[in-house]
Amino acid sequence: MHDIAETIMTNFSVKLLVDLLKAYPLQLFFTIAVLHLLRNRFLTGLNRIPGPAIAAWSALWRLYDVSKGDAHNTAIALHRKYGPLVRIGPKHVSVGDPAEIQNIYGLKKGFTKTAFYPIQCISWNKTPQMNLFSTRDPQYHRDQKKLVANAYSMSALIEMESAVDDCTKLFMSKMAPYAASGNPVDLGEWLQYYAFDIVGLFSFNKYLGFLDKGGDVDAMMEGIAGILNYAATIGQIPFAHNFLLGNPLNPLFFPNMETWNQVLQFTLKAINQRCSIVVNGELEVRKDQVVGKDMLSKWASAKLGDPLKMGTREVIVHLSTNVFAGSDTTAIALRAIVYMLLKNPEKLEKLLKQLDEADAAGLLSDPVKYKETQSHLPYFTAVMKEAMRVHPSVGLLLERHVPTGGATICGEYIPAGTIVGINAWVLHNDPKVFPNPEKFEPERWLDSPEEKLQEMERSFFAFGAGSRTCIGKNISLMEMSKIIPQLLREYKLTLANPDKSWKTRNMWFVQQSGVDIILERRK
């Protein structure tokens, strides 16, 4: 009888809802919308967390803020106004306390990645393919990282340093005509070409052609910019991805959709120049094709040894991740180093003095080696770190879900399921940790007391933290440690428009433009 009564009541409720929808569609829609907004504002357990009043009602505030391209500066201002915790959405909290880094990103803390990340994965074989960055599964991440981490170690990268030196020489030769003519060069663009070609060396043992062309190859830079823009905006309302590029019906209506992804197509093209692979096919490789030190050689060789452990999918996913993420972040850091030095000429002179003294003492090779920079140019190491502090590459939260049971963050209980995260720009502009944070002061990394230095190191977030720290960190550090000292050794750099500031736009990565330089040969 109870089941019969329940069925009658359910049918009655459904019929009533249908009748109401027919009779009062606008009123019902309005009522549902109001109830949804009220739930967002008052029923998420975050009422005591301060923040912009409108942000607590809807994700649209955050979407609008990100779409303006200046969300990193908004975040700094909000934390200075409200403190270490800021509510930036109905279930979003921005955390600005470096003491919480280990709590949120530490190993086995249970904070998992959010729906923001899978948006940035490639689709292959008509299926989204998670990579080390996009996966939300901690076990999958651990398993995949074990397969490939060794290829990103500094010792593995140094095995290919002579090839990097050749790329550096090519870059310098491309600068020579600008120095001879006196015409300004968009050094920011050329540094990105260099970063792309270095990614090609480490990934495929070949340049990708950016320096040779002196421009974008196969519209890769344009394509990646589009992906980043999409990820930054749609990532604020990730459910919308399921109706857009992530729609599971897309393969039915657009069977050739995978050919639209420049990153995937570029990766397949590069692989095919060495081995043999077709879309939806298997990687076919011979032993004589995998004799190099590059990642394709290493991973294809691993596939020969155990195809169940390292398959075609893994090779494509990890190499395409290199292509997608390997140039922009490094190029941003390279631009920051050059720009900060030229805007602070006394720092540049100090670096040049140390560089010239090391050169005169015969301590530097030509081009400069990575280990030589670490051993003989300590001021440059400080310059590099300070530039990444002042202008970190990533400009949005590194989002995580609060695990089951909730968590205490900055002394406040945060319910399970809440999205929390830290923005590097907020940490790096904390005056308690970095006095005068707006100033470019490399000396802080050399002259601070040991206790202060450790505090700054704990707050340095340019590469993330914990088990999900950027796996390509060593590639970036090697590039920066080689190309900038060699550039300053060979050329005198002057801003073409010294009275103008560069322009920045934050669409996940905080890109810069306007790094136009006049070059002049140094003795």
QUINORLIN-V692344 format. One record per backbone hydrogen bond with DSSP energy under -0.5 kcal/mol. CO is the residue of the C=O (numbers start at 1). NH is the residue of the N-H. If there is no record, write none. Layout:
{{CO	NH} {CO	NH}}
This chain:
{{1	5} {2	6} {3	7} {4	8} {5	9} {6	10} {7	11} {8	12} {9	13} {10	14} {11	15} {12	16} {13	17} {14	18} {15	19} {16	20} {17	21} {18	22} {19	23} {20	24} {24	28} {25	29} {26	30} {27	31} {28	32} {29	33} {30	34} {31	35} {32	36} {33	37} {34	38} {35	39} {36	40} {37	41} {38	42} {39	43} {46	49} {48	50} {50	87} {52	55} {52	56} {53	56} {54	57} {54	58} {58	61} {59	63} {60	64} {61	65} {62	66} {63	67} {64	68} {65	68} {65	70} {66	69} {69	506} {70	73} {70	74} {71	75} {72	76} {73	77} {74	78} {75	79} {76	80} {77	81} {78	82} {79	83} {84	96} {86	88} {86	94} {89	92} {91	419} {92	88} {92	89} {93	421} {94	86} {95	423} {96	98} {97	100} {98	101} {100	104} {101	105} {102	106} {105	467} {106	109} {110	112} {112	401} {114	117} {114	118} {115	119} {117	120} {118	121} {122	129} {124	127} {127	124} {128	130} {129	122} {131	135} {136	138} {137	141} {138	142} {139	143} {140	144} {141	145} {142	146} {143	147} {144	148} {145	149} {148	151} {148	152} {149	152} {150	153} {153	157} {154	158} {155	159} {157	160} {158	161} {160	163} {160	164} {161	165} {162	166} {163	167} {164	168} {165	169} {166	170} {167	171} {168	172} {169	173} {170	174} {171	175} {172	176} {173	177} {175	178} {175	179} {176	180} {177	181} {178	182} {185	187} {185	517} {186	189} {186	190} {187	191} {188	192} {189	193} {190	194} {191	195} {192	196} {193	197} {194	198} {195	199} {196	200} {197	201} {198	202} {199	203} {200	204} {200	205} {200	206} {201	205} {202	295} {203	296} {209	213} {210	214} {210	215} {216	218} {217	220} {219	223} {220	224} {221	225} {222	226} {223	227} {224	228} {225	229} {226	230} {227	231} {228	232} {229	233} {230	234} {230	235} {231	235} {233	236} {234	237} {235	238} {237	240} {238	241} {238	242} {239	242} {240	243} {240	244} {241	244} {241	246} {244	247} {247	250} {249	252} {249	253} {250	254} {254	257} {256	259} {257	260} {258	261} {260	262} {261	265} {262	266} {263	267} {264	268} {265	269} {266	270} {267	271} {268	272} {269	273} {271	274} {271	275} {276	284} {278	281} {282	284} {283	285} {284	276} {286	289} {287	290} {294	298} {295	299} {296	300} {297	301} {298	302} {299	303} {300	304} {301	305} {302	306} {306	309} {306	310} {309	311} {311	315} {312	316} {313	317} {314	318} {315	319} {316	320} {317	321} {318	322} {319	323} {320	324} {321	325} {322	326} {325	329} {327	331} {328	332} {329	333} {330	334} {331	335} {332	336} {333	337} {334	338} {335	339} {336	340} {337	341} {338	342} {339	343} {340	344} {341	344} {341	348} {344	347} {344	348} {345	349} {346	350} {347	351} {348	352} {349	353} {350	354} {351	355} {352	356} {353	357} {354	358} {355	359} {356	360} {357	361} {358	363} {359	362} {369	373} {370	374} {371	375} {372	376} {373	377} {377	380} {377	381} {378	382} {379	383} {380	384} {381	385} {382	386} {383	387} {384	388} {385	389} {386	390} {387	391} {389	392} {393	510} {397	399} {398	422} {400	420} {401	112} {402	417} {403	406} {407	409} {407	414} {409	412} {412	409} {413	415} {414	407} {415	418} {418	402} {418	420} {419	93} {420	400} {421	95} {422	398} {422	424} {423	426} {423	427} {424	428} {425	429} {426	429} {427	430} {429	431} {430	433} {430	434} {433	435} {436	439} {439	441} {441	444} {442	445} {443	446} {443	447} {444	448} {449	453} {450	454} {451	455} {452	456} {453	457} {454	458} {455	459} {456	460} {457	460} {459	461} {461	464} {463	470} {465	468} {466	469} {470	473} {472	475} {472	476} {473	477} {474	478} {475	479} {476	480} {477	481} {478	482} {479	482} {479	483} {480	484} {482	486} {483	487} {484	488} {485	489} {486	490} {487	491} {490	522} {491	493} {492	520} {494	518} {495	498} {497	500} {503	513} {505	507} {505	511} {507	509} {508	395} {508	396} {509	507} {509	511} {511	505} {513	503} {514	516} {515	187} {515	188} {516	496} {517	185} {517	519} {518	494} {520	492}}
